[in-house]
Amino acid sequence: MNQTHERFALDLEEASRIVNSLEAEQRSLSQVYANLLDFSARQIQRCFRGHIGRRLFRQILVVRAVLRVQRKFREFHRRRDETRKKSKVMYRKVLRGLRGVRERDELSHAELLNRVGHNLQVESQWRKAMGVEDTESDLISALYHKKYVRRKLGAMFRQLYWTKAEWSWKKVQQRIKPR
């Protein structure tokens, strides 16, 4: 029985060693498998995040492009509406001017100046009351006023020049006559 006991002990040791070695190999394999799963999970997450990031980036580009197109569209319509409004005002002024040209023959110059001046004052007061700034009309009225003042000053200086010229001529004639 001793031999059987020894043989059994040796077999038990060998079986224990084999079991221990199998357990160690199992642990190392499960560690390798866990590392492989962890690496694979990280790779999948990295690829997924990259995919989501690229998708978000493309969406951002599309949204920016859409906003740019909308901005240009609105800007185009705003400019077109402004041009139409300015054109309407200009058309009215031109038509009013044409009516004035047609009626000019019927009116004297003083009446025409009075009407234009009164119209400009009425328009200016209306724009002030409505809070509308129309720099073009202000410019036109300023130019009209400048032209009016220049015309009046020119007439006044011509009158002075002729008066002085007549006075000088009379003086020269008086000097010539006594001789």
C-alpha atoms as one frame of an Amber mdcrd trajectory, in Angstrom:
protein
   0.000   0.000   0.000   2.864   2.256   0.478   3.652   2.149  -3.134   0.100
   2.856  -4.045   0.094   5.723  -1.635   3.241   7.126  -3.141   2.009   6.584
  -6.597  -1.267   8.249  -5.693   0.593  11.188  -4.078   2.768  11.600  -7.182
  -0.254  11.465  -9.441  -2.007  13.940  -7.167   0.980  16.299  -7.300   1.180
  15.992 -11.042  -2.549  16.550 -11.373  -2.294  19.574  -9.042   0.574  20.957
 -11.122  -1.370  20.426 -14.329  -4.456  22.057 -12.776  -2.345  24.980 -11.512
  -0.685  25.376 -14.895  -4.081  25.170 -16.619  -5.497  27.733 -14.192  -2.505
  30.043 -14.813  -2.897  29.627 -18.555  -6.645  30.183 -18.186  -5.967  33.383
 -16.215  -3.443  34.603 -18.767  -5.799  33.732 -21.629  -8.712  35.461 -19.910
  -6.423  38.475 -19.286  -5.412  38.498 -22.972  -9.062  38.084 -23.958 -10.098
  40.917 -21.593  -7.325  43.138 -22.986  -8.420  42.275 -26.511 -12.058  43.059
 -25.664 -11.013  46.318 -23.980  -8.896  47.303 -26.994 -11.719  46.381 -29.382
 -14.244  48.358 -27.327 -11.920  51.378 -27.349 -11.412  51.081 -31.102 -15.157
  50.807 -31.685 -15.813  53.801 -29.410 -13.063  55.804 -31.143 -14.478  55.008
 -34.585 -18.026  55.762 -33.414 -16.983  59.091 -31.878 -15.108  59.953 -35.073
 -18.162  59.080 -37.134 -20.429  61.179 -34.877 -17.908  64.056 -34.968 -17.706
  63.979 -38.765 -21.497  63.832 -38.994 -21.840  66.814 -36.633 -19.199  68.706
 -38.603 -21.052  68.064 -41.869 -24.325  69.145 -40.232 -22.633  72.322 -38.993
 -21.357  73.007 -42.515 -24.832  72.448 -43.940 -26.425  74.727 -41.310 -23.830
  77.447 -42.007 -24.447  77.163 -45.733 -28.219  77.316 -45.217 -27.873  80.369
 -42.973 -25.598  82.037 -45.523 -28.111  81.381 -48.308 -30.987  82.666 -46.148
 -28.983  85.782 -45.241 -28.189  86.500 -48.898 -31.817  85.851 -49.868 -33.134
  88.217 -47.189 -30.480  90.802 -48.023 -31.431  90.635 -51.709 -35.130  91.139
 -50.909 -34.369  93.921 -48.406 -32.222  95.763 -50.957 -34.874  95.246 -53.646
 -37.576  96.634 -51.336 -35.392  99.618 -50.416 -34.705 100.266 -54.082 -38.428
 100.078 -54.826 -39.212 102.519 -52.015 -36.522 104.945 -53.172 -37.667 104.556
 -56.756 -41.268 105.264 -55.741 -40.175 108.477 -54.038 -38.043 109.411 -57.030
 -40.865 108.625 -59.486 -43.224 110.804 -57.490 -40.709 113.635 -57.510 -40.120
 113.264 -61.233 -43.853 113.197 -61.965 -44.359 116.191 -59.699 -41.524 117.919
 -61.529 -43.056 117.071 -64.903 -46.382 118.473 -63.757 -44.515 121.549 -62.624
 -42.782 121.843 -65.997 -46.121 121.597 -67.775 -47.639 124.208 -65.472 -44.548
 126.400 -65.592 -45.717 128.129 -68.730 -48.955 129.061 -66.989 -47.259 130.448
 -63.855 -45.004 133.423 -63.427 -41.509 132.822 -62.119 -42.316 134.241 -58.677
 -45.416 132.042 -58.333 -43.402 129.004 -59.394 -40.681 129.774 -56.836 -43.308
 130.260 -54.146 -44.999 126.959 -54.968 -41.744 125.015 -55.009 -40.597 126.644
 -51.786 -43.934 125.970 -50.098 -43.950 122.378 -51.325 -40.465 121.823 -49.930
 -41.503 123.305 -46.593 -44.632 121.156 -46.443 -42.647 118.020 -47.346 -39.991
 118.845 -44.780 -42.582 119.402 -42.037 -44.377 116.180 -42.941 -41.122 114.180
 -42.871 -40.236 115.655 -39.489 -43.683 114.816 -38.126 -43.502 111.246 -39.431
 -39.911 110.769 -38.301 -38.756 110.003 -41.836 -35.326 111.150 -42.880 -35.060
 111.826 -46.556 -31.577 113.142 -47.105 -32.148 113.283 -50.845 -35.022 115.754
 -50.436 -33.015 117.705 -47.870 -30.151 117.836 -50.339 -32.477 118.946 -53.127
 -33.979 121.671 -50.940 -30.496 122.800 -49.858 -29.357 122.947 -53.486 -32.546
 124.776 -54.429 -31.974 127.277 -51.606 -28.338 127.715 -52.664 -29.390 128.297
 -56.270 -32.070 130.751 -55.142 -29.621 132.679 -52.946 -27.003 132.682 -55.715
 -29.569 134.009 -58.187 -30.713 136.745 -55.772 -27.131 137.722 -54.897 -26.197
 137.738 -58.573 -29.126 140.002 -59.368 -28.194 142.296 -56.491 -24.531 142.528
 -57.551 -25.499 143.109 -61.186 -27.772 145.920 -60.040 -24.958 147.415 -57.958
 -22.540 147.047 -60.854 -24.918 148.774 -63.263 -25.685 151.500 -60.745 -21.982
 152.122 -60.173 -21.285 151.952 -63.889 -24.024 154.507 -64.593 -22.756 156.749
 -61.804 -19.185 156.470 -63.087 -20.319 157.175 -66.656 -22.257 160.254 -65.553
 -19.195 161.456 -63.649 -17.003 160.962 -66.713 -19.530 162.796 -68.887 -19.621
 165.710 -66.441 -15.844 165.996 -66.645 -15.932 165.908 -70.410 -18.770 168.493
 -70.885 -17.195 171.563 -69.244 -14.292 171.672 -71.630
